[in-house]
Amino acid sequence: MAPAPDSSSASPFPGDSSPLPPPLAAKPFSSFPGIPPFPADVPTCPLVRVSLARLLHGDVGEEDALWRACCDLGFFYIDLRPEEIGDDDEDEDEAEVFVGRGGASGAVRRSSRQVEVHVDGEQLLEDADTLFDVQEGFFDLPVEEKEKYDLSSQGSYFGYKGYGAGIIDKDGTKDRNEFYNISKDDILGRSATPLPAPSMLRPHRPLLSSFMRGSHSLVNLILRILDARLGLPSGTLPALHRLTAPSCDQVRFVRAPPQPRDDARVALGEHTDFGSVTVLFNRVGGLQVLLPPGMEPAQPSSSSSSSSATAGVMVDREDLQDQRRDSANAVPPTAAAAGKAAAKETWAYVRPLPGHAIVNLGDALVKMTSGILRSNIHRVAAPPGEQAPCTRYSLVYFARPEDDVVLRVLEGSERIEEKVRETGQVLGREREERAVSAKEWILRRALARRSGGKWEDSTGTEDISRRRGNGVSV
């Protein structure tokens, strides 16, 4: 049986007094073929699990869960599998995971906002599965062939980055992965000059186009929900992320080979994502999220009867309630205490789940909302347990604002205006300072993480993420 998700639709943060919703029974789904199970004894990041089918159905409870996840942690799972949903759908009695649902009664609450986006989750999963095979073929090419498509010397972050050609910290420590960035504009035929690419990828351009369009539709749905929750005029965020407009959107293939057991370390350094929304598919553990102060990892189950597939993934509802209550009653820390807390950073693995994508927000949405939305720090470490000997492949879609969009606080939302007043000069100052365009922001950060780059130019909103912690009123 495949592992069940680590999830809760309720947020373990101060200021969130909403009741924990009743649980939803986990449904069976296939495991990742040929890959050892994620270890049952490893604490994991307590990500909310959101259902695409329910979002498309206008389920307000599901939208609530997505909204809280975007504000509290900036990471969540989205279940892309089809689901039969009726107007009077009720929760089942027993479960091992928690997802966003429609309140204490379990009845689904329908949004009055019309869902205007079509997302085919099954097709997106099929495209992702096929692209895992495609990227294996690409990475198996000779190194000298792949290096023909390293375009960094031309000031481009598209194309190939070799193993060890990037840096993970200010000391210039080399990374332990290779990747290949594929431009959305190039695949959709909107580049002024087509980018060079290996011949083995040419037959797969229609597949890449399908995956990009499906991923972008999912991003568009998320942006429309955030529009409504932020109180922005309908269509504000999607209008800054049009599929047909020039942007730094891309698909990334990633391969990280197994690391020496006596020298396992971080393969991709800690960072926040550069753009707006990231859609990630992976099968082997390694992704780690830096938990905000006050948030605890989901602990492995102590039950001896737990199977290796499900042990360690259950989030105890009473523990979450206690955690939220304690956080709400806590006295704000002094600067010294906050510094000590920051020194005790907690990193938690994210368990890959079949049938799901992992979604996280990037810096652009932090800047646009004056910090209401969260871009969380994360990194990639060596896979845990039995997965350590595995080669780790990832497939990513990065959605960024259009190239000429200026990254500044958006107007037209009282909620954002209130946040600007609250944060004062900390985040609202972008209105007075020279704001940077999305293209400039992405290029600066991406190229600075290549060998020989200026590390200080690679940073984004990491300081904001650390300073903010949790408990921001949303």
N, C-alpha and C positions, 0 to 999 in steps of 0.2 A: 504493500500500500504506500502511496506517495506521501511525503511529509506534508502536514497541515501547516497553514500559515501562522506566523506570529502576528497577531493583529488585535487591535481594539479600536472601536469607533469613538471611544471616549478619550479625551485628552487628559493626561496626568499632570496638569499645570494649574497654578493658581489663577483664580478668576473664572474658571470654567466650572460652573456648578451644575451643569446639565447632567441628568441621571444617565448612568450606563444603560445602553439599550440591551434588550434581551439578546442572547446569542443566536446565531444561525448555524444549523448543523452543517458540518463540512461534507461536501459531496465528493465522491471518488473521482480521481483523475489520474492519468498515466504518469509514470515517473520518467526521468530522463534516461534514455536507453544507454547502456554501457558505461554509466558513470556511478561510482560508489556513492552511497547515500551521504548527505550532509550529516555530520556527527550529532548524535542526540544529546550529548553532554556539554555542548557549547552554548553559553548565553548568547542571545540574539537581539537584534534591534526590534523593538515592539512597534512594527509598522501597522498602520491601519490597512485593512483590505477592503477595497471599494469595488463594486460590481458595475461593469460597463453596461450590462443589460438594464440594471436598475436606474442608472443615470439617464439612459436613453428613454426609459419609461417615465422620467420626470419624478423619481422618488426623492422627496425632500430630505428624508433621513439620510439617504446616500450622499446627497449634496452637502448636508451638514458635516458628514464624516470627512469628505474631501476638503471642505473649507478649513476645518480644524487642523487637518494634517498639513495643509499648505501654510498655515500660520504657526503651528507649534514646532514641527520638525522639518517640514519641507520635503519629506519623502513619504511615499505610500505605494502599496501594491494596487494594481488594477487587474481584476479578473476579466479576461477577454473572452471567456467561453460563453456560449449561448445559455440562456436560462429562461424557463417558462415562468412568466409572471402574470398573475391575475390581479384584478383591481382590489380584491379582498385578501390578498396573500398574507398569510400569517407565518410567524416564526415557528420553528419546531422546538420541542421541549428541551432537548439535550444538545450540547455542542462542545467542541474543543477549541473553537476560534471565535473571535468577535469581529463583526463587520458593521458598517454603518447601516442602521435600520430606522424605521419611522417612529421612534418613540417607545415609551414603556409598554404600550399595549401590543406592539408588534405589527399593527396595521400599517400598510404603506400609505404615506401622505404624498399626494400628487402635487407637483409644482404648477402654479398658474402660468409660469413662463413656458412658452412653447419650445420644445427641443427642435432646433433647426438644423442639426448636424447629423449626418449619417455616418456611422463608423461600423465597419464590418470586422468585428473582433476575430472571427474564425479565419477570415482571409489574411488578416495581419499575422496571426499565429502561423499559418501555413507559409506565408512569405518568409517569416523569420526563420522557421525550421529549414527551409531550402537555402537561405542565405548562410546559415551555419556551414552547410556543405560547401557552398561557393567560397567562403572565406578560407576554409581549410585548403582548398585547391590553390588559392592565391598565395597563402603563406608558405606553401610547399615549393613555390618557385625558387630558383637559385637566388641567393642574396644579391648577386650582381645584377640580375634582372629586375628585382624589386627596387634596387637603388636608382634605377633609371627614372623612377617616378617620385623621387625626393625633390620637391619643388621649393624647399625652404630657402635655397639660395636666390630664388626669384621673388622672395618676399611673400610667398604663399604658404598657408598652413594646410592646403589640400595636398593629396598624394601620400607618399610613404614616409614613415619615420622608423628607422631601424632600431634594433635592440641596443639599449645603452646610448641612444642618440639624444635622449632627453635627460633633464635633471629633475631631482625630486626635492631638493632643499637648497638653502643659501650656500652650503659648502660645495655644491656642484656634484653631489652624489648621483651617479648614473642610474637611470631607471632600468627596469627589468621586463620590458615588454616591447612589442613592435605593433604599429597600427597603420591603417590605411584610411585616409579621409576622402570621401566621395562627395563632391559638390552637388547639392540639389539642383542648382541652376544648370549645371552641366548635363545632368541626366535628363532634365526636362527640356533641354534644348534652348535654354535661355541665356547661355554664356556668350559673350561677344566672340570669344575664341575657345573652341573646344579644348579641354584639357587632355594631355596625353594619358593613356591608360593601357595596361597590358591587354594583349589580344584575347586572353582567356576570359576577360570580363565582358567583352563586347556582346556576346550572346545573352548576357544576363541584364542588359540595360532595361528591358521591359519589366523584369522582376524587381530591379532596384526602384524603378519608377512606381510600381505598385506599392512597394513597401514604404516609400517616401510619402506617397499620397495617403495611404492608410494611417501612417504615424501622424502626419500633419492634421488629418481629420480628427484624430484623438486629441491632439494638442488644442485644436480649435474648440472642441467641446469643453475641455478644461478651462480655456480662456473665457468662454462665454459664461460659464458658471462663476468664475472669479469676477467677471464684469458685474454680474448681478449682485454678488455678495459685497463688493466694494462700493456699490452705488454709482458706478460709472454709467454713462449713457450706453445703451445696448450696442454692442459691436465695437466698442472702443479698442479693446485689446486685440481682437482678431484683425482689425483694420491695420494694426501695426505689424502683423505677421502674415501677410498674404502669401499664399503659395506661389503666385505668379510674379511676385516682385523680387528684385535682386536682394539676396541676403546671404548670410554665412551659414545657412542651414546645411547640414551634412549628415551622411551615414558614416559610421566608423566601424571598421573591422578591427578587433584587438586580439592578439595572441600573447599569452604569458607562459613560457615553458616552466616545468617544475623547477623549484629552487633546491640547492643543496641543503640537506637536513641540518648541517652544522653551520649554515650561513643564510638561513631564511630571513628575509626582511621585507620592507615595503617595496612593492614593485612600481607603484604609481603614487607620487607624493600627495600629501593632504592639500585640498583645494576646495573652493566653491566653483560650481559650473559657471561658465562665462555668460551664457545666454538667458533664455526664458524658461523653457521646459525641456527636460531630457527624458527620453523613453528608452529604457534599457532592457535587453534580454540577455540572460546568462544562465548557465547550467551548473557551474562549479562555484563554490564559495570563494570569497576573497575580498569582496566589497565590504568595507567597514565604514560605519557612520559614527561621528563624534557626537555622543549624546549631550544635549543641553543640561546644565546643572539642574538637578531635581528630577531628571528622568532616569529611571532604572532599566537595565536590560531585562528582557524576558528570560527567566531562569529555567533551566532544565527541570522536567518533572521528576519528583522524588519517588513516584510510584514504580515499583518493581515490575508491574504488569505492562508498563508502557512499551510499545514496540519501538524499534529503532527509527521507524518512519515518523512517528508522532511524538515521541518523547521529547520534552524540553521545549515545546512550542505553545503550550497552553498558558494563556495570560489569566491569572486569577482575578476575578472581578472585585473581590473584597480588598485585595492588595492594591488595586488601582484606586479604589475609593479612598483607602487610607492614605495613599500617596498624594492624591489630590487634596484631601482635607489637611494633611500636614503642610503641604506647600502653601495652601491658602492662608493658614494661620501663622506662617513663618514670618519672623521679623526680617526686614530687608538687611542684607549683610553690609558690614563696613567695607571700605575699599580693601583693607588688609585681608579681611575674611574672604572677599571675592577673589583676591589674588591667590590665596591658598586653595580655594575651590578650583580655580582654573588650572592650578598645578596638578590637580588630581583628575586628569582627563580620563573619561571612560569611552573606549572605542568598542563597538559591538558589531559583530558580523551580521550581514543581511543574508538570510537563507533564500536561495533561488527556489522558485515555485513553478512547476509546470502549469501552463495555461495562463500565466500571469506575466505582466511587464512590471518593472520597477520604475516609478515616475518620481522625478525630483525637480525642484525649481532652481533657477539660476539667478545671477546677480541682477539682470535687467529688471526683473519683477520686484526685487528689493528696492532698487532705485526709483522705479516708477510709483511705488506705493509708500515711499518713505519708511520702509521697514515693516509694514504690516505683514507682508508675505516673507517667508524665510527661505534663504539659500543656505543650506547646511554644509558644514565642512565634512568631507569624506576622503577616503583613500582606498588603495587596493593593496592588500597584504597577501602573503602566501596562503593558499587554501588550507583549511583545518582538517585534522584527522585523516581518515582514509582517502580524502580527496587530494592530499598533498602531492602525490606523484602524478596528478593529472595535469595535462596541458589545459590552460584556462582560456577559452574563447568567449568573447563578448560581442554583441551586436547592439549598436547605439544609434538613435536618431536624436540629433541636437537641433532644437528649434530656437532660432534667434530672431530678434527684431530685424526689420528690413534695414539694409545698409545705411540709409540716410536718417534713420530714426535717432533722435538725440535722447540720450539716457538721462532723463530728468523726471522729477515728480509730476505725475499727471494731474490735470485740472478737471473739474467737473464732478468731484466726489467729496461730499461732506465728511465721509469717513476718513479719507486721505487727508483732507484739510485739518481735521481734528488731530490726526497723527503727526502732521507737520508741526502744529502748535505744541504738541506734547514733547516731541523730540527736539524742537528748537533748532539750534545750529548743528546738531549732530548729523541729521540726515536731510533736513530741509534746505541746507545751504546750497544744494545743487542749483537752486533757482538763481542765486546770485553769482556763483562761480561759472567759469566756462565749462559747459557740459560736453561730454564726448559723444561722438556718434557710435552706433552699435558696431559698425565695421572697424573703426579705430580701436574700440575697446577689445574686440575679439582678437584682432591682429596683434595688438600689443601684448596681451596676456599669453597667447598661444606661442608666439615666436620667442618670448622671453624664457620659455621652459625648454627650449632646445639647447643643446650643448653650446656654450659660448654666449648664451643670452644673459641679460641683466635680470637677476632673480627678483630685484625689487619691482621690476616692471610686470612681473607675473602675477602679482597679488590682485585680488578683487575685493569682495565684501567679507573676507575672513574675520577681520577685526570687529566688524559689526555683528557677525554671527556669534563670536565669543563674548562680546560685550553685552549683547542682548540677552543671552541665555534663554530662559523660558519665562513664562508668566506674563508675557505681553498681552495687554487687553485687546481682544479682537471682537 
